[in-house]
Amino acid sequence: MSDDVAVMQGFTKQVIGSASDYELYLLIQPDTDLDDTFKAWDTDEQVWIFVNGWLFTFNDHLGISG
């Protein structure tokens, strides 16, 4: 699969999630609540994952987003 799969399903916002030793490069839906559990496309592994948002700090191209 490729990122196109996620984009076609509305996962168009690119964010980086950081926590301790982890860094996730994700595509999420624009209205995603980053303080909840949410579905995301992992652009490195090319798979769908569920993220517990309260465990991460998120950055997008504009800076901190949640």
HELIX and SHEET records of a PDB file:
HELIX    1   1 ASP A    3  MET A    8  1                                   6    
HELIX    2   2 GLY A   53  LEU A   55  5                                   3    
SHEET    1   A 6 VAL A  47  ASN A  52  0                                        
SHEET    2   A 6 THR A  37  ASP A  42 -1                                        
SHEET    3   A 6 TYR A  22  ILE A  28 -1                                        
SHEET    4   A 6 LYS A  13  ALA A  19 -1                                        
SHEET    5   A 6 THR A  57  ASP A  60 -1                                        
SHEET    6   A 6 GLY A  63  ILE A  64 -1                                        
END                                                                             
